[in-house]
Amino acid sequence: MHEYTSSARVWGLSCPGFPEEVSRARRWTRDILRGSPLAEDAELIVSELSANAILHTASGRTSGSFHLALAVSPQVIALSVTDEGGTGTAPKVERQDQEAEHGRGLGMISAIAHRVVVHGSHGGHTVTAELFTDADPAGGHPC
């Protein structure tokens, strides 16, 4: 393989900040990952991150939006959702007790994904969840 050639494929989608766009984000993810054993996990992650963007940030306000990126390589599926910020705090993984009504989403994602990374700035936050296509990333099984 040429040193500048990548086997990774990347897709992007921008959505208005309306609740019905969460189902669009799920469908988009499912269509791209059709046939992958990780498709259902990826769909759940995208659903949760998209809903969080709409519910907890400026993305859900009038004229707001959120953006998705999906990268697939033989070793990993990386799902990112970027919101428009507007909150005083960045998203963070918290362990809630069983009675908690809110704050469980990123904890659930961190239980499913192999790695969750949050990047933030005054203009928004990007949450990326990575799913390794094999328990051993060096295994090299394509998704």
LUMGU-33116 format. One record per residue: residue in three letters; x, y, z of N, C-alpha, C in turn. Coordinates in pm, 1 decimal, padded with zeros to 6 digits. Each point is the difference from the previous one (the first is absolute). Example, Ala and Ser with C-alpha at 12.3 -4.5 7.8 and 13.67 -1.06 7.14 Angstrom:
+-------+----------+----------+----------+----------+----------+----------+----------+----------+----------+
: selum :      nc1 :      nc2 :      nc3 :     cac1 :     cac2 :     cac3 :      cc1 :      cc2 :      cc3 :
+-------+----------+----------+----------+----------+----------+----------+----------+----------+----------+
:   ALA :  01319.0 : -00569.0 :  00780.0 : -00089.0 :  00119.0 :  00000.0 :  00090.0 :  00120.0 :  00000.0 :
:   SER : -00035.0 :  00105.0 : -00072.0 :  00082.0 :  00119.0 :  00006.0 : -00077.0 :  00109.0 :  00073.0 :
+-------+----------+----------+----------+----------+----------+----------+----------+----------+----------+
***
This chain:
+-------+----------+----------+----------+----------+----------+----------+----------+----------+----------+
: selum :      nc1 :      nc2 :      nc3 :     cac1 :     cac2 :     cac3 :      cc1 :      cc2 :      cc3 :
+-------+----------+----------+----------+----------+----------+----------+----------+----------+----------+
:   MET :  00083.9 : -00116.9 :  00000.0 : -00083.9 :  00116.9 :  00000.0 :  00088.9 :  00123.8 :  00000.0 :
:   HIS : -00041.2 :  00098.9 : -00071.7 :  00072.7 :  00124.9 : -00007.1 : -00004.4 :  00068.5 :  00136.8 :
:   GLU :  00108.5 :  00064.5 :  00039.7 :  00007.2 :  00058.6 :  00134.0 : -00102.3 :  00110.0 :  00024.2 :
:   TYR : -00055.1 :  00059.6 : -00105.7 : -00099.1 :  00106.0 :  00016.7 : -00143.0 : -00048.5 : -00021.4 :
:   THR : -00017.4 : -00127.1 : -00016.6 : -00131.8 : -00057.2 : -00021.1 : -00051.8 : -00053.8 :  00132.3 :
:   SER : -00123.4 :  00031.9 :  00028.7 : -00061.8 : -00046.1 :  00122.8 : -00113.0 : -00095.6 : -00032.3 :
:   SER : -00018.2 : -00098.2 :  00084.3 : -00112.7 : -00090.6 : -00018.1 : -00120.9 :  00047.4 :  00080.2 :
:   ALA :  00014.0 :  00111.1 :  00071.1 : -00112.3 :  00055.0 :  00075.5 : -00094.5 :  00074.1 : -00093.8 :
:   ARG : -00129.6 : -00007.7 :  00031.9 : -00101.8 :  00075.3 : -00072.7 : -00069.6 :  00089.3 :  00100.4 :
:   VAL : -00031.6 :  00122.0 : -00041.0 : -00060.1 :  00097.5 :  00090.8 : -00124.6 :  00059.5 : -00064.6 :
:   TRP : -00107.3 :  00011.5 :  00079.4 : -00124.5 :  00060.7 : -00043.4 : -00035.2 :  00112.1 :  00097.1 :
:   GLY : -00075.2 :  00097.5 : -00046.8 : -00046.4 :  00108.7 :  00085.1 : -00144.9 :  00033.7 : -00029.2 :
:   LEU : -00069.5 :  00048.4 :  00101.7 : -00139.8 :  00038.2 : -00012.8 : -00026.9 :  00116.4 :  00093.7 :
:   SER : -00064.7 :  00104.3 : -00049.8 : -00043.7 :  00112.1 :  00082.8 : -00151.5 : -00005.2 :  00010.3 :
:   CYS : -00050.1 :  00020.9 :  00121.3 : -00144.0 : -00009.1 :  00024.7 : -00048.6 :  00124.3 :  00073.0 :
:   PRO : -00118.9 :  00049.9 : -00035.9 : -00061.1 :  00105.2 :  00080.4 : -00028.8 : -00055.3 :  00140.2 :
:   GLY : -00005.6 :  00086.3 :  00097.7 : -00015.8 : -00043.7 :  00138.7 : -00141.3 : -00035.1 :  00041.4 :
:   PHE : -00071.1 : -00074.7 : -00082.3 : -00136.1 : -00042.0 :  00030.6 :  00001.1 : -00143.3 :  00053.1 :
:   PRO : -00088.5 : -00033.6 :  00093.6 : -00002.5 : -00135.7 :  00056.0 : -00012.3 : -00110.8 : -00104.7 :
:   GLU : -00076.1 :  00023.9 : -00106.1 : -00017.3 : -00104.8 : -00101.6 :  00129.2 : -00030.7 : -00075.8 :
:   GLU :  00098.7 :  00085.8 :  00011.6 :  00128.2 : -00023.7 : -00066.3 :  00079.9 : -00112.0 :  00066.9 :
:   VAL : -00033.3 : -00033.2 :  00123.2 :  00068.4 : -00110.9 :  00067.8 : -00026.3 : -00129.9 : -00075.8 :
:   SER : -00123.8 : -00020.1 : -00043.4 : -00029.4 : -00122.8 : -00075.7 :  00070.6 :  00001.6 : -00135.1 :
:   ARG :  00013.3 :  00117.3 : -00059.4 :  00075.5 :  00011.1 : -00125.8 :  00145.8 : -00038.9 :  00021.3 :
:   ALA :  00059.6 :  00046.5 :  00109.9 :  00139.6 : -00032.8 :  00031.6 :  00016.9 : -00150.4 :  00021.0 :
:   ARG : -00095.9 : -00062.8 :  00068.7 :  00005.0 : -00145.8 :  00020.0 : -00007.7 : -00073.8 : -00132.9 :
:   ARG : -00094.1 :  00039.5 : -00084.4 : -00018.6 : -00065.2 : -00130.6 :  00124.8 :  00014.1 : -00086.0 :
:   TRP :  00057.3 :  00119.1 : -00001.3 :  00122.4 :  00028.2 : -00075.8 :  00112.8 : -00093.1 :  00045.4 :
:   THR :  00015.2 : -00012.1 :  00131.3 :  00103.7 : -00087.5 :  00056.1 : -00025.2 : -00145.6 : -00037.2 :
:   ARG : -00123.5 : -00042.1 :  00015.2 : -00037.1 : -00138.8 : -00032.7 :  00026.6 : -00030.2 : -00146.9 :
:   ASP : -00033.0 :  00093.4 : -00088.2 :  00021.1 : -00021.6 : -00143.7 :  00148.6 : -00013.0 : -00033.7 :
:   ILE :  00083.2 :  00083.0 :  00058.8 :  00143.9 : -00005.9 : -00027.6 :  00060.8 : -00129.0 :  00052.7 :
:   LEU : -00043.8 : -00043.0 :  00117.2 :  00061.0 : -00116.0 :  00065.4 : -00076.1 : -00130.1 : -00024.9 :
:   ARG : -00087.0 : -00000.2 : -00097.6 : -00078.8 : -00119.8 : -00030.5 :  00091.9 : -00122.3 : -00011.0 :
:   GLY : -00033.9 : -00104.3 :  00073.6 :  00077.6 : -00123.2 : -00003.7 :  00109.7 : -00007.4 :  00105.3 :
:   SER :  00031.4 :  00110.3 :  00065.1 :  00103.0 : -00001.7 :  00103.7 : -00058.2 : -00054.1 :  00130.1 :
:   PRO :  00075.0 : -00083.8 :  00070.4 : -00047.8 : -00047.4 :  00129.7 : -00006.9 :  00112.3 :  00104.5 :
:   LEU :  00058.1 :  00115.7 : -00029.7 : -00002.0 :  00113.2 :  00092.7 : -00105.4 :  00104.2 : -00035.6 :
:   ALA : -00081.0 : -00027.2 : -00101.0 : -00098.0 :  00098.5 : -00047.4 : -00100.1 :  00039.4 :  00107.7 :
:   GLU : -00051.2 : -00095.8 :  00075.9 : -00099.2 :  00032.4 :  00103.2 :  00061.4 :  00084.7 :  00111.4 :
:   ASP :  00120.6 : -00033.2 :  00042.5 :  00066.8 :  00080.1 :  00102.8 :  00024.5 :  00142.1 : -00051.2 :
:   ALA :  00045.2 :  00010.9 : -00123.4 :  00026.7 :  00130.9 : -00059.5 : -00128.0 :  00081.6 : -00009.7 :
:   GLU : -00107.3 : -00063.0 : -00038.3 : -00128.5 :  00068.3 : -00012.5 : -00046.7 :  00052.6 :  00136.7 :
:   LEU :  00015.2 : -00079.7 :  00103.0 : -00037.1 :  00042.7 :  00135.1 :  00085.5 :  00119.2 :  00045.2 :
:   ILE :  00128.8 : -00005.6 : -00026.3 :  00090.8 :  00107.8 :  00038.0 : -00036.8 :  00129.9 : -00072.1 :
:   VAL : -00021.7 : -00007.5 : -00129.8 : -00036.2 :  00118.9 : -00077.5 : -00133.0 :  00057.3 :  00049.4 :
:   SER : -00093.3 : -00086.1 :  00031.1 : -00129.5 :  00045.0 :  00050.1 :  00016.1 :  00078.0 :  00130.1 :
:   GLU :  00073.7 : -00053.3 :  00092.0 :  00021.1 :  00065.5 :  00129.4 :  00075.4 :  00131.4 : -00015.0 :
:   LEU :  00107.4 :  00000.3 : -00077.8 :  00078.4 :  00122.9 : -00016.5 : -00079.9 :  00107.6 : -00074.0 :
:   SER : -00078.6 : -00038.4 : -00099.0 : -00082.0 :  00096.7 : -00073.4 : -00107.7 :  00059.1 :  00090.3 :
:   ALA : -00064.8 : -00084.7 :  00077.9 : -00102.2 :  00048.2 :  00093.5 :  00061.1 :  00094.7 :  00102.8 :
:   ASN :  00118.5 : -00033.9 :  00050.4 :  00067.2 :  00088.6 :  00096.1 :  00028.1 :  00136.1 : -00062.5 :
:   ALA :  00044.5 :  00001.1 : -00124.4 :  00029.7 :  00126.9 : -00067.1 : -00125.0 :  00086.8 : -00008.0 :
:   ILE : -00112.0 : -00060.9 : -00032.5 : -00124.7 :  00075.3 : -00015.0 : -00055.0 :  00045.2 :  00135.3 :
:   LEU :  00006.1 : -00087.2 :  00098.4 : -00060.9 :  00029.4 :  00129.4 :  00083.7 :  00092.5 :  00088.6 :
:   HIS :  00131.2 : -00008.5 : -00009.9 :  00084.9 :  00065.8 :  00099.0 :  00087.8 :  00111.5 : -00052.4 :
:   THR : -00008.8 :  00033.0 : -00129.6 :  00088.0 :  00103.4 : -00054.3 : -00078.8 :  00093.7 : -00092.9 :
:   ALA :  00069.1 :  00099.9 : -00049.6 : -00061.0 :  00094.8 : -00093.5 : -00041.9 : -00066.9 : -00130.4 :
:   SER :  00044.2 : -00121.2 : -00025.4 : -00040.8 : -00071.6 : -00121.3 : -00150.4 : -00018.9 : -00006.4 :
:   GLY : -00066.2 : -00009.8 :  00115.5 : -00144.1 : -00021.6 :  00004.1 : -00082.1 :  00126.8 : -00003.5 :
:   ARG :  00063.6 :  00114.0 : -00004.4 : -00073.1 :  00127.6 : -00008.0 : -00036.2 :  00029.9 : -00144.6 :
:   THR : -00086.4 :  00098.1 : -00017.3 : -00039.0 :  00042.9 : -00134.0 :  00123.9 :  00025.9 : -00084.2 :
:   SER :  00003.9 : -00053.2 : -00116.2 :  00108.8 :  00009.4 : -00098.1 :  00127.8 : -00071.5 :  00044.7 :
:   GLY : -00007.7 : -00082.0 :  00103.8 :  00116.8 : -00077.9 :  00042.7 :  00017.3 : -00123.8 : -00086.1 :
:   SER :  00117.0 : -00061.5 :  00011.6 :  00027.2 : -00123.3 : -00073.7 :  00104.2 : -00081.9 :  00074.4 :
:   PHE :  00014.5 : -00123.3 : -00041.4 :  00107.3 : -00085.0 :  00050.4 :  00058.3 : -00074.3 : -00118.6 :
:   HIS :  00120.7 : -00048.5 :  00016.0 :  00073.7 : -00058.0 : -00111.1 :  00055.0 : -00136.0 :  00041.2 :
:   LEU : -00011.2 : -00095.2 : -00091.0 :  00049.0 : -00135.5 :  00024.9 :  00114.4 : -00032.1 : -00094.2 :
:   ALA :  00092.5 : -00077.7 :  00050.1 :  00106.9 : -00055.6 : -00083.2 :  00010.6 : -00147.9 :  00034.9 :
:   LEU :  00017.5 : -00079.7 : -00101.1 :  00013.7 : -00144.3 :  00016.7 :  00121.0 : -00043.7 : -00080.2 :
:   ALA :  00098.7 : -00055.2 :  00068.3 :  00121.3 : -00049.6 : -00065.8 :  00007.7 : -00150.3 :  00022.0 :
:   VAL :  00026.6 : -00071.7 : -00108.0 :  00008.5 : -00146.1 :  00005.9 :  00132.6 : -00042.8 : -00059.0 :
:   SER :  00074.2 : -00077.0 :  00077.1 :  00123.5 : -00060.9 : -00048.1 : -00006.5 : -00148.4 :  00034.7 :
:   PRO :  00096.7 : -00076.9 : -00043.9 : -00002.0 : -00141.9 :  00036.5 :  00010.4 : -00024.3 :  00151.1 :
:   GLN :  00051.1 :  00096.2 :  00074.5 :  00019.1 : -00018.6 :  00143.1 : -00104.2 :  00067.2 :  00088.7 :
:   VAL : -00061.2 :  00108.9 : -00046.8 : -00084.5 :  00078.8 :  00089.3 : -00112.5 :  00069.9 : -00075.0 :
:   ILE : -00110.3 :  00017.1 :  00069.9 : -00108.2 :  00088.0 : -00042.7 :  00000.2 :  00116.0 :  00098.2 :
:   ALA :  00015.0 :  00121.5 : -00049.7 : -00000.2 :  00118.5 :  00085.0 : -00122.3 :  00083.8 : -00035.2 :
:   LEU : -00079.7 :  00030.2 :  00101.4 : -00122.3 :  00078.5 : -00017.3 :  00015.5 :  00129.3 :  00078.5 :
:   SER : -00019.5 :  00113.3 : -00066.8 :  00012.6 :  00128.6 :  00066.9 : -00125.1 :  00082.8 : -00022.5 :
:   VAL : -00043.2 :  00067.2 :  00106.0 : -00109.2 :  00096.0 : -00010.2 :  00051.3 :  00131.5 :  00056.2 :
:   THR : -00015.2 :  00105.7 : -00078.3 :  00042.8 :  00133.3 :  00040.5 : -00123.0 :  00087.7 :  00018.0 :
:   ASP : -00008.5 :  00063.7 :  00116.4 : -00112.3 :  00089.4 :  00027.9 :  00045.7 :  00145.2 : -00010.6 :
:   GLU : -00091.9 :  00091.7 :  00026.4 :  00030.8 :  00142.3 : -00010.6 :  00030.5 :  00065.8 :  00133.7 :
:   GLY :  00022.4 : -00080.4 :  00103.5 :  00037.7 :  00055.3 :  00129.5 : -00114.0 :  00077.2 :  00064.1 :
:   GLY :  00035.6 :  00110.3 :  00066.4 : -00100.9 :  00081.4 :  00065.3 : -00031.1 : -00043.3 :  00141.2 :
:   THR :  00080.6 : -00089.9 :  00052.8 : -00018.1 : -00043.3 :  00138.2 :  00124.0 :  00037.6 :  00080.2 :
:   GLY : -00016.0 :  00009.3 :  00127.8 :  00112.5 :  00036.6 :  00085.6 :  00095.1 : -00114.4 :  00028.0 :
:   THR : -00042.9 : -00120.9 : -00029.1 :  00084.2 : -00116.2 :  00029.4 :  00011.2 : -00089.5 : -00122.3 :
:   ALA :  00108.2 : -00074.5 : -00005.4 :  00020.9 : -00096.1 : -00108.3 : -00065.8 : -00132.4 :  00037.8 :
:   PRO : -00038.5 : -00078.0 : -00100.2 : -00052.5 : -00133.6 :  00030.0 :  00106.3 : -00081.7 :  00072.7 :
:   LYS : -00043.6 : -00083.2 :  00093.8 :  00094.2 : -00086.9 :  00069.8 : -00069.0 : -00129.0 :  00039.5 :
:   VAL :  00079.7 : -00104.6 :  00007.1 : -00051.1 : -00130.7 :  00039.1 : -00017.8 :  00001.3 :  00150.5 :
:   GLU : -00122.0 : -00028.1 :  00043.2 : -00029.8 : -00006.2 :  00142.6 : -00066.2 : -00132.6 :  00031.5 :
:   ARG :  00030.5 : -00052.7 :  00115.0 : -00065.8 : -00121.9 :  00046.6 : -00114.8 :  00043.5 :  00091.2 :
:   GLN : -00122.6 : -00025.1 : -00044.2 : -00118.2 :  00037.2 :  00076.4 : -00054.2 : -00122.0 :  00072.7 :
:   ASP : -00070.9 :  00025.2 :  00110.3 : -00063.7 : -00112.5 :  00068.1 : -00122.8 : -00043.9 : -00080.1 :
:   GLN : -00057.8 : -00110.8 :  00038.6 : -00108.9 : -00058.4 : -00077.1 : -00126.0 :  00085.1 :  00001.2 :
:   GLU : -00014.3 :  00088.7 :  00096.8 : -00119.3 :  00083.5 :  00010.6 :  00009.7 :  00128.7 : -00081.7 :
:   ALA :  00118.5 :  00033.0 : -00050.6 :  00019.3 :  00125.0 : -00073.8 : -00083.0 : -00000.4 : -00128.5 :
:   GLU : -00063.8 :  00114.9 : -00028.9 : -00080.3 :  00011.8 : -00121.1 :  00078.9 :  00058.5 : -00115.7 :
:   HIS :  00112.1 :  00065.5 :  00027.4 :  00080.9 :  00063.7 : -00103.1 :  00147.0 : -00030.1 :  00025.6 :
:   GLY :  00082.2 :  00021.3 : -00102.7 :  00143.9 : -00012.7 :  00016.5 :  00057.0 : -00137.9 : -00022.4 :
:   ARG : -00078.1 : -00089.0 : -00055.7 :  00047.6 : -00137.0 : -00021.5 :  00054.1 : -00025.1 : -00140.3 :
:   GLY : -00029.4 :  00087.5 : -00095.9 :  00029.7 : -00025.7 : -00140.4 :  00145.5 : -00024.2 : -00030.9 :
:   LEU :  00088.2 :  00089.9 :  00043.0 :  00142.0 : -00019.1 : -00029.8 :  00057.9 : -00118.3 :  00076.9 :
:   GLY : -00054.6 : -00028.5 :  00117.2 :  00042.8 : -00119.4 :  00072.9 : -00033.5 : -00126.7 : -00077.1 :
:   MET : -00120.6 : -00002.0 : -00059.1 : -00040.4 : -00114.1 : -00081.4 :  00090.4 : -00013.0 : -00121.8 :
:   ILE :  00028.4 :  00113.2 : -00064.6 :  00087.4 : -00002.4 : -00117.7 :  00137.9 : -00050.9 :  00037.4 :
:   SER :  00052.5 :  00043.0 :  00113.6 :  00134.2 : -00044.7 :  00040.0 :  00001.4 : -00149.2 :  00034.0 :
:   ALA : -00114.8 : -00055.5 :  00036.4 : -00007.2 : -00144.4 :  00025.3 : -00001.8 : -00079.3 : -00130.3 :
:   ILE : -00052.8 :  00059.7 : -00107.0 : -00008.7 : -00068.1 : -00129.7 :  00127.6 :  00019.0 : -00081.0 :
:   ALA :  00049.2 :  00124.1 : -00004.2 :  00116.1 :  00034.1 : -00083.7 :  00130.1 : -00040.2 :  00068.9 :
:   HIS :  00102.6 : -00019.3 : -00080.4 :  00131.4 : -00029.4 :  00054.2 :  00069.0 :  00125.5 :  00051.5 :
:   ARG : -00037.7 :  00115.3 : -00058.4 :  00057.2 :  00126.6 :  00044.8 : -00098.3 :  00111.8 : -00031.7 :
:   VAL : -00011.8 :  00096.7 :  00092.9 : -00082.5 :  00118.8 : -00020.4 :  00087.7 :  00120.3 :  00030.5 :
:   VAL :  00002.0 :  00095.6 : -00094.0 :  00081.7 :  00120.6 :  00015.0 : -00090.0 :  00121.0 : -00019.1 :
:   VAL :  00014.5 :  00099.8 :  00088.6 : -00075.7 :  00123.8 : -00010.6 :  00097.5 :  00113.7 : -00026.1 :
:   HIS : -00024.3 :  00073.3 : -00107.8 :  00076.9 :  00120.1 : -00031.6 : -00096.8 :  00116.4 :  00004.5 :
:   GLY :  00042.8 :  00110.0 :  00058.8 : -00090.1 :  00112.9 :  00008.0 :  00069.4 :  00132.4 : -00018.0 :
:   SER : -00080.0 :  00097.4 : -00038.1 :  00046.0 :  00137.3 : -00009.1 : -00121.0 :  00088.4 :  00024.3 :
:   HIS :  00019.4 :  00128.2 : -00004.5 : -00112.9 :  00090.3 :  00020.5 : -00104.8 : -00013.8 : -00110.7 :
:   GLY :  00039.5 : -00052.4 : -00114.7 : -00091.7 : -00014.0 : -00113.6 : -00073.3 : -00131.7 : -00006.5 :
:   GLY :  00029.0 : -00092.6 :  00088.8 : -00069.8 : -00127.4 : -00001.8 :  00085.0 : -00113.0 :  00053.8 :
:   HIS : -00060.2 : -00117.9 :  00001.3 :  00067.2 : -00119.8 :  00050.7 : -00010.5 : -00110.0 : -00103.8 :
:   THR :  00102.6 : -00080.9 : -00006.6 : -00003.4 : -00119.7 : -00083.0 :  00023.6 : -00119.9 :  00090.6 :
:   VAL : -00092.8 : -00093.4 : -00003.9 :  00014.0 : -00125.3 :  00073.4 :  00024.1 : -00109.0 : -00103.4 :
:   THR :  00110.0 : -00072.1 :  00017.1 :  00035.9 : -00108.2 : -00091.0 :  00001.7 : -00130.9 :  00076.3 :
:   ALA : -00068.6 : -00098.5 : -00053.9 :  00000.7 : -00134.8 :  00056.0 :  00064.2 : -00092.7 : -00102.0 :
:   GLU :  00091.0 : -00082.5 :  00047.5 :  00068.9 : -00094.5 : -00087.8 : -00039.2 : -00142.2 :  00034.2 :
:   LEU : -00032.6 : -00075.7 : -00103.3 : -00030.1 : -00142.1 :  00013.0 :  00106.3 : -00076.4 : -00076.9 :
:   PHE :  00078.2 : -00080.5 :  00068.8 :  00099.9 : -00080.7 : -00068.8 : -00070.2 : -00116.5 : -00067.9 :
:   THR :  00038.6 : -00028.4 : -00122.2 : -00066.0 : -00105.1 : -00075.9 :  00037.8 : -00139.0 :  00048.4 :
:   ASP :  00100.6 : -00007.7 :  00082.2 :  00043.1 : -00125.2 :  00061.1 :  00046.2 :  00035.7 :  00139.8 :
:   ALA : -00019.1 : -00088.7 :  00096.3 :  00043.6 :  00028.3 :  00136.2 :  00149.1 :  00032.6 :  00003.8 :
:   ASP :  00074.0 : -00056.0 : -00093.1 :  00141.6 :  00029.8 : -00014.0 :  00015.2 :  00086.0 : -00125.0 :
:   PRO :  00020.4 :  00134.8 :  00015.1 :  00006.8 :  00087.9 : -00117.2 :  00102.6 : -00044.5 : -00102.2 :
:   ALA :  00100.1 : -00075.9 :  00038.6 :  00100.9 : -00046.8 : -00094.0 : -00052.4 : -00116.2 : -00084.7 :
:   GLY : -00121.0 : -00050.7 :  00035.2 : -00056.3 : -00113.9 : -00070.7 : -00031.4 :  00027.8 : -00144.8 :
:   GLY : -00037.1 :  00124.6 : -00030.8 : -00016.9 :  00039.4 : -00138.6 : -00123.9 : -00053.6 : -00070.1 :
:   HIS : -00103.0 : -00041.1 :  00073.2 : -00121.7 : -00046.0 : -00065.2 : -00080.7 :  00120.0 : -00046.9 :
:   PRO : -00032.7 :  00009.2 : -00128.1 : -00082.1 :  00112.0 : -00046.4 : -00143.3 : -00011.4 :  00054.1 :
:   CYS : -00063.9 :  00114.7 :  00014.2 : -00136.5 : -00002.4 :  00053.3 : -00099.4 : -00041.6 : -00106.1 :
+-------+----------+----------+----------+----------+----------+----------+----------+----------+----------+
***
